[in-house]
Amino acid sequence: MNNRRTVIWVVASILLLALAAGGGYYFVHNFKITKQQKAAPSPESADTMLGQPVDTITLRLHYPSGNRLEITEKPIPRRIRTSAIAEAIIEEYFKLPVNAADSIIPAQVKLLGLYRDGMQILYIDLSDELRRNFHSDALSEYLLLKGLYETIVSNIPDIQDVKVLVEGKEIETLGGHLLLRYPLKNTVSAEVRAEVPLADEQ
């Protein structure tokens, strides 16, 4: 009987030692991992702390400045669908500084919708602020439309042309200088110059 109790006691002692050793290893191992994670943040958390999204794309925005177009780059969170990229492009274009003394970009322009047809023409429907808040000359009108066109086609290579609508309708002209009844490519493909095709000369 005593031998049996001794065997049971030895087996129980071995099991307790094994459990203690396993628990100690688990605690030490997990403590090290936690400590390492706190001491060395992952690249993703580091990027977040710096205010830069991990997965981004860079837009090239062509905007009017004086009598020419300037290019600026803007990182945005990555989009997958072409329509989502186009929405971001147009919204960023009209976010450019409108309070600057020489800015010709109309304020408060909103994107109402967009779609692409089978000929890869992108139709963009903008709010009436585009027309009502634009007050400038022919060259400025040309640069505004050319900047919008170049911004879209340089970021979405399969777009062949851009057609501007206002409140879901075609309009004759934006500021009385250039025709908007047709897509922009032919209108803005000429070099920037003092004299541009006027609406009443077409």
Backbone as JSON Lines, residues from 0, in Angstrom:
{"i":0,"aa":"M","n":[0.82,-1.19,0.0],"ca":[0.0,0.0,0.0],"c":[0.87,1.26,0.0]}
{"i":1,"aa":"N","n":[1.94,1.19,0.85],"ca":[2.85,2.33,0.92],"c":[3.54,2.58,-0.41]}
{"i":2,"aa":"N","n":[3.9,1.47,-1.1],"ca":[4.55,1.61,-2.41],"c":[3.62,2.29,-3.41]}
{"i":3,"aa":"R","n":[2.35,1.9,-3.34],"ca":[1.39,2.49,-4.28],"c":[1.23,3.99,-4.03]}
{"i":4,"aa":"R","n":[1.17,4.38,-2.75],"ca":[1.07,5.8,-2.43],"c":[2.31,6.55,-2.88]}
{"i":5,"aa":"T","n":[3.45,5.93,-2.73],"ca":[4.7,6.56,-3.15],"c":[4.7,6.82,-4.65]}
{"i":6,"aa":"V","n":[4.27,5.81,-5.43],"ca":[4.22,5.95,-6.9],"c":[3.28,7.07,-7.28]}
{"i":7,"aa":"I","n":[2.1,7.11,-6.64],"ca":[1.13,8.17,-6.95],"c":[1.71,9.54,-6.63]}
{"i":8,"aa":"W","n":[2.38,9.62,-5.5],"ca":[2.95,10.91,-5.09],"c":[4.04,11.36,-6.06]}
{"i":9,"aa":"V","n":[4.87,10.42,-6.5],"ca":[5.95,10.74,-7.47],"c":[5.35,11.21,-8.79]}
{"i":10,"aa":"V","n":[4.33,10.47,-9.29],"ca":[3.7,10.85,-10.56],"c":[3.06,12.22,-10.45]}
{"i":11,"aa":"A","n":[2.36,12.48,-9.34],"ca":[1.72,13.78,-9.14],"c":[2.76,14.89,-9.09]}
{"i":12,"aa":"S","n":[3.89,14.62,-8.43],"ca":[4.95,15.62,-8.34],"c":[5.51,15.95,-9.71]}
{"i":13,"aa":"I","n":[5.71,14.89,-10.53],"ca":[6.24,15.1,-11.89],"c":[5.28,15.94,-12.72]}
{"i":14,"aa":"L","n":[3.96,15.64,-12.61],"ca":[2.96,16.4,-13.37],"c":[2.95,17.86,-12.93]}
{"i":15,"aa":"L","n":[3.04,18.08,-11.62],"ca":[3.04,19.46,-11.14],"c":[4.26,20.22,-11.63]}
{"i":16,"aa":"L","n":[5.43,19.56,-11.61],"ca":[6.64,20.19,-12.12],"c":[6.53,20.51,-13.61]}
{"i":17,"aa":"A","n":[5.94,19.57,-14.36],"ca":[5.77,19.78,-15.81],"c":[4.86,20.97,-16.08]}
{"i":18,"aa":"L","n":[3.75,21.03,-15.33],"ca":[2.83,22.15,-15.52],"c":[3.49,23.48,-15.15]}
{"i":19,"aa":"A","n":[4.24,23.47,-14.08],"ca":[4.92,24.7,-13.66],"c":[5.93,25.16,-14.71]}
{"i":20,"aa":"A","n":[6.69,24.18,-15.25],"ca":[7.68,24.52,-16.27],"c":[7.01,25.06,-17.52]}
{"i":21,"aa":"G","n":[5.91,24.4,-17.95],"ca":[5.2,24.86,-19.15],"c":[4.61,26.23,-18.94]}
{"i":22,"aa":"G","n":[4.02,26.47,-17.78],"ca":[3.46,27.79,-17.51],"c":[4.52,28.87,-17.48]}
{"i":23,"aa":"G","n":[5.68,28.56,-16.93],"ca":[6.77,29.53,-16.9],"c":[7.26,29.88,-18.29]}
{"i":24,"aa":"Y","n":[7.39,28.86,-19.15],"ca":[7.82,29.09,-20.53],"c":[6.81,29.96,-21.28]}
{"i":25,"aa":"Y","n":[5.53,29.63,-21.11],"ca":[4.48,30.4,-21.77],"c":[4.51,31.87,-21.35]}
{"i":26,"aa":"F","n":[4.65,32.1,-20.05],"ca":[4.67,33.47,-19.53],"c":[5.86,34.25,-20.06]}
{"i":27,"aa":"V","n":[7.05,33.63,-20.0],"ca":[8.26,34.31,-20.45],"c":[8.2,34.59,-21.94]}
{"i":28,"aa":"H","n":[7.76,33.6,-22.72],"ca":[7.7,33.75,-24.18],"c":[6.75,34.88,-24.57]}
{"i":29,"aa":"N","n":[5.55,34.91,-24.0],"ca":[4.58,35.94,-24.33],"c":[4.98,37.3,-23.8]}
{"i":30,"aa":"F","n":[5.62,37.32,-22.66],"ca":[6.1,38.6,-22.12],"c":[7.14,39.22,-23.04]}
{"i":31,"aa":"K","n":[8.04,38.38,-23.6],"ca":[9.07,38.88,-24.51],"c":[8.43,39.45,-25.77]}
{"i":32,"aa":"I","n":[7.43,38.73,-26.31],"ca":[6.78,39.21,-27.53],"c":[6.1,40.54,-27.28]}
{"i":33,"aa":"T","n":[5.36,40.63,-26.17],"ca":[4.67,41.88,-25.84],"c":[5.66,43.02,-25.67]}
{"i":34,"aa":"K","n":[6.77,42.73,-25.0],"ca":[7.78,43.76,-24.77],"c":[8.41,44.22,-26.07]}
{"i":35,"aa":"Q","n":[8.67,43.26,-26.98],"ca":[9.26,43.6,-28.27],"c":[8.3,44.45,-29.1]}
{"i":36,"aa":"Q","n":[7.0,44.09,-29.04],"ca":[6.03,44.86,-29.82],"c":[5.92,46.29,-29.33]}
{"i":37,"aa":"K","n":[5.99,46.45,-27.99],"ca":[5.92,47.8,-27.45],"c":[7.19,48.59,-27.75]}
{"i":38,"aa":"A","n":[8.33,47.91,-27.73],"ca":[9.6,48.61,-27.94],"c":[9.83,48.98,-29.39]}
{"i":39,"aa":"A","n":[9.35,48.12,-30.32],"ca":[9.6,48.37,-31.74],"c":[8.29,48.3,-32.5]}
{"i":40,"aa":"P","n":[7.61,49.45,-32.72],"ca":[6.34,49.46,-33.45],"c":[6.52,48.93,-34.86]}
{"i":41,"aa":"S","n":[5.47,48.32,-35.38],"ca":[5.5,47.81,-36.75],"c":[5.54,48.97,-37.72]}
{"i":42,"aa":"P","n":[6.01,48.73,-38.97],"ca":[6.02,49.81,-39.96],"c":[4.64,50.44,-40.14]}
{"i":43,"aa":"E","n":[3.58,49.61,-40.04],"ca":[2.23,50.14,-40.23],"c":[1.88,51.15,-39.15]}
{"i":44,"aa":"S","n":[2.18,50.79,-37.86],"ca":[1.87,51.72,-36.79],"c":[2.75,52.95,-36.87]}
{"i":45,"aa":"A","n":[4.0,52.79,-37.31],"ca":[4.89,53.94,-37.47],"c":[4.34,54.89,-38.52]}
{"i":46,"aa":"D","n":[3.86,54.32,-39.65],"ca":[3.29,55.15,-40.69],"c":[2.05,55.88,-40.21]}
{"i":47,"aa":"T","n":[1.24,55.19,-39.4],"ca":[0.04,55.83,-38.87],"c":[0.4,57.0,-37.97]}
{"i":48,"aa":"M","n":[1.45,56.83,-37.14],"ca":[1.85,57.9,-36.24],"c":[2.36,59.11,-37.02]}
{"i":49,"aa":"L","n":[2.96,58.85,-38.17],"ca":[3.47,59.94,-38.99],"c":[2.37,60.58,-39.82]}
{"i":50,"aa":"G","n":[1.16,60.01,-39.77],"ca":[0.04,60.58,-40.51],"c":[0.01,60.17,-41.97]}
{"i":51,"aa":"Q","n":[0.78,59.16,-42.38],"ca":[0.79,58.71,-43.76],"c":[0.13,57.34,-43.86]}
{"i":52,"aa":"P","n":[-0.96,57.22,-44.64],"ca":[-1.56,55.9,-44.82],"c":[-0.57,54.92,-45.4]}
{"i":53,"aa":"V","n":[-0.69,53.65,-45.01],"ca":[0.26,52.64,-45.44],"c":[0.14,52.39,-46.94]}
{"i":54,"aa":"D","n":[-1.1,52.24,-47.44],"ca":[-1.32,51.89,-48.83],"c":[-1.92,53.09,-49.55]}
{"i":55,"aa":"T","n":[-1.11,53.8,-50.32],"ca":[-1.57,55.03,-50.96],"c":[-1.25,55.03,-52.44]}
{"i":56,"aa":"I","n":[-1.91,55.93,-53.16],"ca":[-1.54,56.25,-54.53],"c":[-1.28,57.75,-54.58]}
{"i":57,"aa":"T","n":[-0.49,58.17,-55.55],"ca":[-0.15,59.59,-55.67],"c":[-0.82,60.17,-56.9]}
{"i":58,"aa":"L","n":[-1.63,61.19,-56.69],"ca":[-2.3,61.87,-57.8],"c":[-1.41,63.0,-58.31]}
{"i":59,"aa":"R","n":[-1.43,63.2,-59.63],"ca":[-0.75,64.34,-60.24],"c":[-1.82,65.35,-60.66]}
{"i":60,"aa":"L","n":[-1.84,66.48,-59.97],"ca":[-2.85,67.5,-60.22],"c":[-2.25,68.64,-61.04]}
{"i":61,"aa":"H","n":[-2.9,68.94,-62.16],"ca":[-2.47,70.03,-63.04],"c":[-3.4,71.22,-62.77]}
{"i":62,"aa":"Y","n":[-2.89,72.25,-62.15],"ca":[-3.8,73.34,-61.82],"c":[-3.26,74.67,-62.34]}
{"i":63,"aa":"P","n":[-4.18,75.59,-62.64],"ca":[-3.79,76.88,-63.21],"c":[-3.03,77.72,-62.2]}
{"i":64,"aa":"S","n":[-1.96,78.34,-62.7],"ca":[-1.21,79.3,-61.87],"c":[-0.69,80.38,-62.8]}
{"i":65,"aa":"G","n":[-1.24,81.55,-62.67],"ca":[-0.86,82.63,-63.59],"c":[-1.34,82.32,-64.99]}
{"i":66,"aa":"N","n":[-0.39,82.26,-65.94],"ca":[-0.76,81.98,-67.33],"c":[-0.29,80.6,-67.78]}
{"i":67,"aa":"R","n":[-0.15,79.66,-66.83],"ca":[0.29,78.31,-67.18],"c":[-0.26,77.31,-66.17]}
{"i":68,"aa":"L","n":[0.02,76.04,-66.42],"ca":[-0.37,74.98,-65.51],"c":[0.84,74.54,-64.69]}
{"i":69,"aa":"E","n":[0.61,74.29,-63.43],"ca":[1.64,73.71,-62.57],"c":[1.17,72.35,-62.08]}
{"i":70,"aa":"I","n":[2.13,71.45,-61.82],"ca":[1.8,70.1,-61.37],"c":[2.17,69.96,-59.9]}
{"i":71,"aa":"T","n":[1.22,69.44,-59.13],"ca":[1.5,69.11,-57.74],"c":[1.06,67.67,-57.5]}
{"i":72,"aa":"E","n":[1.7,67.0,-56.55],"ca":[1.38,65.61,-56.25],"c":[0.7,65.52,-54.9]}
{"i":73,"aa":"K","n":[-0.3,64.64,-54.82],"ca":[-1.07,64.49,-53.59],"c":[-1.29,63.01,-53.31]}
{"i":74,"aa":"P","n":[-0.77,62.48,-52.18],"ca":[-1.04,61.08,-51.83],"c":[-2.45,60.95,-51.24]}
{"i":75,"aa":"I","n":[-3.15,59.9,-51.66],"ca":[-4.47,59.61,-51.11],"c":[-4.55,58.11,-50.84]}
{"i":76,"aa":"P","n":[-5.47,57.67,-49.97],"ca":[-5.65,56.23,-49.76],"c":[-5.98,55.53,-51.08]}
{"i":77,"aa":"R","n":[-5.42,54.35,-51.27],"ca":[-5.59,53.62,-52.54],"c":[-7.04,53.27,-52.8]}
{"i":78,"aa":"R","n":[-7.47,53.48,-54.04],"ca":[-8.76,53.02,-54.53],"c":[-8.55,51.92,-55.55]}
{"i":79,"aa":"I","n":[-9.52,51.02,-55.64],"ca":[-9.41,49.91,-56.6],"c":[-10.18,50.23,-57.87]}
{"i":80,"aa":"R","n":[-11.42,50.68,-57.74],"ca":[-12.26,50.93,-58.9],"c":[-11.87,52.24,-59.57]}
{"i":81,"aa":"T","n":[-11.95,52.24,-60.91],"ca":[-11.63,53.45,-61.68],"c":[-12.56,54.59,-61.3]}
{"i":82,"aa":"S","n":[-13.84,54.3,-61.08],"ca":[-14.79,55.35,-60.74],"c":[-14.43,56.01,-59.41]}
{"i":83,"aa":"A","n":[-13.95,55.21,-58.45],"ca":[-13.55,55.77,-57.15],"c":[-12.32,56.65,-57.29]}
{"i":84,"aa":"I","n":[-11.39,56.24,-58.16],"ca":[-10.2,57.07,-58.41],"c":[-10.6,58.37,-59.08]}
{"i":85,"aa":"A","n":[-11.51,58.3,-60.05],"ca":[-11.97,59.5,-60.74],"c":[-12.66,60.46,-59.78]}
{"i":86,"aa":"E","n":[-13.47,59.94,-58.87],"ca":[-14.13,60.78,-57.88],"c":[-13.1,61.52,-57.03]}
{"i":87,"aa":"A","n":[-12.09,60.77,-56.57],"ca":[-11.04,61.38,-55.73],"c":[-10.29,62.46,-56.5]}
{"i":88,"aa":"I","n":[-9.99,62.2,-57.77],"ca":[-9.25,63.16,-58.59],"c":[-10.01,64.48,-58.71]}
{"i":89,"aa":"I","n":[-11.3,64.38,-59.05],"ca":[-12.1,65.58,-59.26],"c":[-12.28,66.35,-57.96]}
{"i":90,"aa":"E","n":[-12.55,65.63,-56.87],"ca":[-12.73,66.29,-55.58],"c":[-11.44,66.99,-55.14]}
{"i":91,"aa":"E","n":[-10.29,66.34,-55.36],"ca":[-9.02,66.97,-54.98],"c":[-8.72,68.18,-55.87]}
{"i":92,"aa":"Y","n":[-9.08,68.09,-57.14],"ca":[-8.82,69.21,-58.05],"c":[-9.53,70.48,-57.57]}
{"i":93,"aa":"F","n":[-10.77,70.32,-57.15],"ca":[-11.53,71.49,-56.72],"c":[-11.32,71.83,-55.24]}
{"i":94,"aa":"K","n":[-10.44,71.07,-54.56],"ca":[-10.03,71.43,-53.21],"c":[-8.84,72.37,-53.22]}
{"i":95,"aa":"L","n":[-8.22,72.57,-54.36],"ca":[-7.04,73.44,-54.44],"c":[-7.39,74.85,-53.97]}
{"i":96,"aa":"P","n":[-6.42,75.58,-53.47],"ca":[-6.71,76.86,-52.8],"c":[-7.56,77.79,-53.66]}
{"i":97,"aa":"V","n":[-8.7,78.15,-53.14],"ca":[-9.58,79.09,-53.85],"c":[-9.49,80.48,-53.24]}
{"i":98,"aa":"N","n":[-8.81,80.6,-52.12],"ca":[-8.71,81.9,-51.47],"c":[-7.49,82.7,-51.91]}
{"i":99,"aa":"A","n":[-6.59,82.02,-52.67],"ca":[-5.41,82.72,-53.16],"c":[-5.83,83.83,-54.12]}
{"i":100,"aa":"A","n":[-5.08,84.91,-54.11],"ca":[-5.46,86.08,-54.91],"c":[-5.53,85.76,-56.4]}
{"i":101,"aa":"D","n":[-4.64,84.85,-56.88],"ca":[-4.59,84.57,-58.32],"c":[-5.29,83.27,-58.7]}
{"i":102,"aa":"S","n":[-6.06,82.7,-57.78],"ca":[-6.72,81.42,-58.08],"c":[-7.93,81.65,-58.97]}
{"i":103,"aa":"I","n":[-8.06,80.8,-59.99],"ca":[-9.23,80.9,-60.87],"c":[-10.16,79.69,-60.69]}
{"i":104,"aa":"I","n":[-9.82,78.79,-59.78],"ca":[-10.66,77.61,-59.55],"c":[-11.9,78.03,-58.78]}
{"i":105,"aa":"P","n":[-13.09,77.79,-59.33],"ca":[-14.31,78.21,-58.65],"c":[-14.47,77.52,-57.3]}
{"i":106,"aa":"A","n":[-15.0,78.26,-56.33],"ca":[-15.2,77.71,-54.98],"c":[-16.47,76.87,-54.91]}
{"i":107,"aa":"Q","n":[-16.48,75.92,-53.99],"ca":[-17.65,75.14,-53.6],"c":[-18.21,74.25,-54.71]}
{"i":108,"aa":"V","n":[-17.38,73.89,-55.68],"ca":[-17.84,72.99,-56.75],"c":[-17.95,71.58,-56.2]}
{"i":109,"aa":"K","n":[-19.08,70.93,-56.46],"ca":[-19.31,69.57,-55.98],"c":[-19.46,68.61,-57.15]}
{"i":110,"aa":"L","n":[-18.98,67.4,-56.97],"ca":[-19.17,66.34,-57.96],"c":[-20.51,65.69,-57.71]}
{"i":111,"aa":"L","n":[-21.39,65.74,-58.71],"ca":[-22.73,65.17,-58.57],"c":[-22.82,63.75,-59.11]}
{"i":112,"aa":"G","n":[-21.94,63.4,-60.04],"ca":[-21.96,62.06,-60.6],"c":[-20.97,61.94,-61.73]}
{"i":113,"aa":"L","n":[-20.7,60.71,-62.13],"ca":[-19.84,60.48,-63.29],"c":[-20.12,59.09,-63.86]}
{"i":114,"aa":"Y","n":[-19.84,58.95,-65.14],"ca":[-19.9,57.63,-65.78],"c":[-19.01,57.64,-67.02]}
{"i":115,"aa":"R","n":[-18.67,56.45,-67.48],"ca":[-17.8,56.29,-68.64],"c":[-18.55,55.52,-69.71]}
{"i":116,"aa":"D","n":[-18.49,56.0,-70.95],"ca":[-19.19,55.29,-72.03],"c":[-18.25,54.31,-72.73]}
{"i":117,"aa":"G","n":[-18.75,53.64,-73.76],"ca":[-17.98,52.63,-74.46],"c":[-16.8,53.16,-75.23]}
{"i":118,"aa":"M","n":[-16.75,54.46,-75.47],"ca":[-15.62,55.08,-76.18],"c":[-14.59,55.62,-75.19]}
{"i":119,"aa":"Q","n":[-14.72,55.23,-73.93],"ca":[-13.79,55.66,-72.86],"c":[-13.79,57.17,-72.66]}
{"i":120,"aa":"I","n":[-14.98,57.77,-72.86],"ca":[-15.16,59.18,-72.52],"c":[-15.75,59.24,-71.11]}
{"i":121,"aa":"L","n":[-15.11,60.01,-70.24],"ca":[-15.59,60.15,-68.88],"c":[-16.48,61.38,-68.79]}
{"i":122,"aa":"Y","n":[-17.73,61.17,-68.42],"ca":[-18.68,62.25,-68.24],"c":[-18.68,62.63,-66.75]}
{"i":123,"aa":"I","n":[-18.41,63.89,-66.46],"ca":[-18.42,64.34,-65.07],"c":[-19.5,65.41,-64.9]}
{"i":124,"aa":"D","n":[-20.36,65.17,-63.94],"ca":[-21.47,66.08,-63.67],"c":[-21.13,66.91,-62.44]}
{"i":125,"aa":"L","n":[-20.99,68.22,-62.63],"ca":[-20.58,69.12,-61.56],"c":[-21.72,70.08,-61.18]}
{"i":126,"aa":"S","n":[-21.66,70.58,-59.97],"ca":[-22.69,71.5,-59.5],"c":[-22.57,72.85,-60.2]}
{"i":127,"aa":"D","n":[-23.63,73.64,-60.12],"ca":[-23.68,74.9,-60.85],"c":[-22.68,75.93,-60.33]}
{"i":128,"aa":"E","n":[-22.05,75.65,-59.16],"ca":[-21.0,76.56,-58.67],"c":[-19.85,76.67,-59.67]}
{"i":129,"aa":"L","n":[-19.65,75.64,-60.48],"ca":[-18.61,75.71,-61.51],"c":[-18.83,76.9,-62.42]}
{"i":130,"aa":"R","n":[-20.08,77.1,-62.83],"ca":[-20.4,78.2,-63.73],"c":[-20.59,79.52,-62.98]}
{"i":131,"aa":"R","n":[-21.34,79.47,-61.87],"ca":[-21.67,80.71,-61.16],"c":[-20.47,81.36,-60.48]}
{"i":132,"aa":"N","n":[-19.51,80.53,-60.04],"ca":[-18.37,81.07,-59.3],"c":[-17.12,81.27,-60.15]}
{"i":133,"aa":"F","n":[-17.27,81.11,-61.46],"ca":[-16.13,81.39,-62.34],"c":[-16.29,82.77,-62.94]}
{"i":134,"aa":"H","n":[-15.31,83.64,-62.7],"ca":[-15.35,85.0,-63.23],"c":[-13.95,85.36,-63.7]}
{"i":135,"aa":"S","n":[-13.66,85.04,-64.95],"ca":[-12.31,85.35,-65.44],"c":[-12.33,85.41,-66.95]}
{"i":136,"aa":"D","n":[-11.11,85.54,-67.53],"ca":[-11.01,85.75,-68.97],"c":[-10.89,84.43,-69.73]}
{"i":137,"aa":"A","n":[-10.7,84.54,-71.04],"ca":[-10.65,83.37,-71.91],"c":[-9.48,82.45,-71.59]}
{"i":138,"aa":"L","n":[-8.3,83.05,-71.33],"ca":[-7.12,82.23,-71.04],"c":[-7.31,81.46,-69.73]}
{"i":139,"aa":"S","n":[-7.89,82.11,-68.74],"ca":[-8.14,81.44,-67.47],"c":[-9.14,80.29,-67.64]}
{"i":140,"aa":"E","n":[-10.15,80.52,-68.44],"ca":[-11.13,79.46,-68.7],"c":[-10.46,78.27,-69.39]}
{"i":141,"aa":"Y","n":[-9.61,78.59,-70.34],"ca":[-8.86,77.55,-71.04],"c":[-7.99,76.75,-70.07]}
{"i":142,"aa":"L","n":[-7.26,77.43,-69.21],"ca":[-6.37,76.75,-68.27],"c":[-7.15,75.93,-67.25]}
{"i":143,"aa":"L","n":[-8.28,76.43,-66.8],"ca":[-9.1,75.69,-65.85],"c":[-9.56,74.36,-66.45]}
{"i":144,"aa":"L","n":[-10.07,74.4,-67.69],"ca":[-10.56,73.2,-68.35],"c":[-9.41,72.27,-68.75]}
{"i":145,"aa":"K","n":[-8.31,72.85,-69.22],"ca":[-7.16,72.03,-69.58],"c":[-6.58,71.34,-68.35]}
{"i":146,"aa":"G","n":[-6.51,72.07,-67.23],"ca":[-6.01,71.47,-66.0],"c":[-6.88,70.31,-65.54]}
{"i":147,"aa":"L","n":[-8.19,70.48,-65.63],"ca":[-9.11,69.41,-65.26],"c":[-8.92,68.2,-66.17]}
{"i":148,"aa":"Y","n":[-8.83,68.45,-67.47],"ca":[-8.64,67.36,-68.44],"c":[-7.31,66.63,-68.2]}
{"i":149,"aa":"E","n":[-6.22,67.38,-68.08],"ca":[-4.91,66.76,-67.9],"c":[-4.83,66.0,-66.58]}
{"i":150,"aa":"T","n":[-5.47,66.52,-65.54],"ca":[-5.46,65.83,-64.25],"c":[-6.14,64.48,-64.36]}
{"i":151,"aa":"I","n":[-7.25,64.41,-65.07],"ca":[-7.98,63.15,-65.19],"c":[-7.22,62.15,-66.06]}
{"i":152,"aa":"V","n":[-6.81,62.56,-67.26],"ca":[-6.2,61.59,-68.18],"c":[-4.8,61.16,-67.75]}
{"i":153,"aa":"S","n":[-4.11,61.99,-66.99],"ca":[-2.76,61.6,-66.54],"c":[-2.82,60.61,-65.39]}
{"i":154,"aa":"N","n":[-3.94,60.57,-64.67],"ca":[-4.09,59.64,-63.56],"c":[-4.86,58.38,-63.94]}
{"i":155,"aa":"I","n":[-5.67,58.45,-65.0],"ca":[-6.44,57.29,-65.46],"c":[-6.12,57.11,-66.95]}
{"i":156,"aa":"P","n":[-5.08,56.36,-67.29],"ca":[-4.58,56.3,-68.67],"c":[-5.6,55.8,-69.7]}
{"i":157,"aa":"D","n":[-6.59,54.97,-69.31],"ca":[-7.5,54.44,-70.31],"c":[-8.64,55.4,-70.65]}
{"i":158,"aa":"I","n":[-8.72,56.54,-69.98],"ca":[-9.71,57.56,-70.34],"c":[-9.22,58.32,-71.56]}
{"i":159,"aa":"Q","n":[-10.06,58.37,-72.6],"ca":[-9.68,59.01,-73.85],"c":[-10.1,60.47,-73.93]}
{"i":160,"aa":"D","n":[-11.17,60.82,-73.23],"ca":[-11.65,62.19,-73.3],"c":[-12.53,62.47,-72.08]}
{"i":161,"aa":"V","n":[-12.85,63.74,-71.87],"ca":[-13.64,64.15,-70.71],"c":[-14.74,65.09,-71.18]}
{"i":162,"aa":"K","n":[-15.95,64.81,-70.73],"ca":[-17.1,65.68,-71.06],"c":[-17.65,66.25,-69.76]}
{"i":163,"aa":"V","n":[-17.79,67.57,-69.73],"ca":[-18.28,68.26,-68.53],"c":[-19.76,68.55,-68.66]}
{"i":164,"aa":"L","n":[-20.52,68.15,-67.64],"ca":[-21.92,68.49,-67.52],"c":[-22.09,69.36,-66.27]}
{"i":165,"aa":"V","n":[-23.12,70.17,-66.27],"ca":[-23.44,70.99,-65.09],"c":[-24.88,70.71,-64.69]}
{"i":166,"aa":"E","n":[-25.06,70.24,-63.46],"ca":[-26.39,69.87,-62.95],"c":[-27.08,68.89,-63.89]}
{"i":167,"aa":"G","n":[-26.31,67.95,-64.44],"ca":[-26.87,66.89,-65.28],"c":[-27.17,67.3,-66.71]}
{"i":168,"aa":"K","n":[-26.77,68.52,-67.11],"ca":[-27.11,69.0,-68.45],"c":[-25.86,69.51,-69.16]}
{"i":169,"aa":"E","n":[-25.92,69.48,-70.49],"ca":[-24.89,70.13,-71.29],"c":[-25.08,71.64,-71.19]}
{"i":170,"aa":"I","n":[-23.98,72.38,-71.13],"ca":[-24.06,73.84,-71.18],"c":[-23.23,74.33,-72.36]}
{"i":171,"aa":"E","n":[-23.6,75.49,-72.84],"ca":[-22.94,76.05,-74.01],"c":[-21.48,76.41,-73.7]}
{"i":172,"aa":"T","n":[-21.26,77.06,-72.58],"ca":[-19.93,77.54,-72.24],"c":[-19.85,77.75,-70.73]}
{"i":173,"aa":"L","n":[-18.63,77.78,-70.22],"ca":[-18.43,77.99,-68.79],"c":[-18.43,79.48,-68.45]}
{"i":174,"aa":"G","n":[-17.58,80.24,-69.11],"ca":[-17.48,81.67,-68.82],"c":[-17.72,82.54,-70.02]}
{"i":175,"aa":"G","n":[-18.27,81.97,-71.09],"ca":[-18.57,82.74,-72.29],"c":[-17.46,82.73,-73.32]}
{"i":176,"aa":"H","n":[-16.42,81.92,-73.12],"ca":[-15.27,81.94,-74.02],"c":[-15.09,80.64,-74.81]}
{"i":177,"aa":"L","n":[-15.21,79.49,-74.16],"ca":[-14.95,78.21,-74.8],"c":[-16.21,77.35,-74.82]}
{"i":178,"aa":"L","n":[-16.37,76.6,-75.9],"ca":[-17.52,75.72,-76.02],"c":[-17.4,74.51,-75.1]}
{"i":179,"aa":"L","n":[-18.49,74.15,-74.45],"ca":[-18.52,72.94,-73.62],"c":[-19.53,71.92,-74.14]}
{"i":180,"aa":"R","n":[-20.02,72.14,-75.34],"ca":[-20.98,71.18,-75.89],"c":[-20.31,69.87,-76.28]}
{"i":181,"aa":"Y","n":[-18.98,69.89,-76.43],"ca":[-18.23,68.71,-76.87],"c":[-17.22,68.31,-75.8]}
{"i":182,"aa":"P","n":[-16.7,67.08,-75.87],"ca":[-15.63,66.69,-74.94],"c":[-14.43,67.63,-75.05]}
{"i":183,"aa":"L","n":[-13.59,67.61,-74.03],"ca":[-12.56,68.64,-73.88],"c":[-11.31,68.45,-74.72]}
{"i":184,"aa":"K","n":[-11.04,67.24,-75.17],"ca":[-9.73,66.95,-75.76],"c":[-9.35,67.92,-76.87]}
{"i":185,"aa":"N","n":[-10.22,68.1,-77.84],"ca":[-9.89,68.97,-78.97],"c":[-9.76,70.43,-78.54]}
{"i":186,"aa":"T","n":[-10.56,70.83,-77.57],"ca":[-10.54,72.22,-77.12],"c":[-9.25,72.56,-76.39]}
{"i":187,"aa":"V","n":[-8.73,71.62,-75.61],"ca":[-7.58,71.93,-74.76],"c":[-6.26,71.35,-75.29]}
{"i":188,"aa":"S","n":[-6.28,70.71,-76.45],"ca":[-5.06,70.07,-76.94],"c":[-4.08,71.07,-77.54]}
{"i":189,"aa":"A","n":[-4.56,72.27,-77.9],"ca":[-3.67,73.29,-78.45],"c":[-2.79,73.84,-77.34]}
{"i":190,"aa":"E","n":[-1.67,74.44,-77.71],"ca":[-0.79,75.06,-76.73],"c":[-1.47,76.27,-76.09]}
{"i":191,"aa":"V","n":[-1.12,76.54,-74.84],"ca":[-1.67,77.71,-74.16],"c":[-1.12,78.96,-74.84]}
{"i":192,"aa":"R","n":[-2.01,79.86,-75.16],"ca":[-1.58,81.1,-75.8],"c":[-2.58,82.19,-75.46]}
{"i":193,"aa":"A","n":[-2.25,83.38,-75.79],"ca":[-3.1,84.51,-75.42],"c":[-4.45,84.42,-76.11]}
{"i":194,"aa":"E","n":[-4.46,83.95,-77.38],"ca":[-5.71,83.85,-78.11],"c":[-6.12,82.39,-78.14]}
{"i":195,"aa":"V","n":[-7.31,82.1,-77.64],"ca":[-7.85,80.75,-77.65],"c":[-9.17,80.78,-78.38]}
{"i":196,"aa":"P","n":[-9.66,79.59,-78.88],"ca":[-10.92,79.58,-79.61],"c":[-12.06,80.11,-78.74]}
{"i":197,"aa":"L","n":[-12.74,81.1,-79.21],"ca":[-13.85,81.67,-78.46],"c":[-15.15,81.01,-78.88]}
{"i":198,"aa":"A","n":[-16.1,80.98,-77.95],"ca":[-17.37,80.32,-78.21],"c":[-18.08,80.93,-79.4]}
{"i":199,"aa":"D","n":[-18.02,82.26,-79.55],"ca":[-18.76,82.9,-80.63],"c":[-18.02,82.86,-81.96]}
{"i":200,"aa":"E","n":[-16.81,82.26,-81.96],"ca":[-16.05,82.14,-83.2],"c":[-16.11,80.72,-83.76]}
{"i":201,"aa":"Q","n":[-16.78,79.77,-83.05],"ca":[-16.84,78.41,-83.51],"c":[-17.95,78.26,-84.54]}
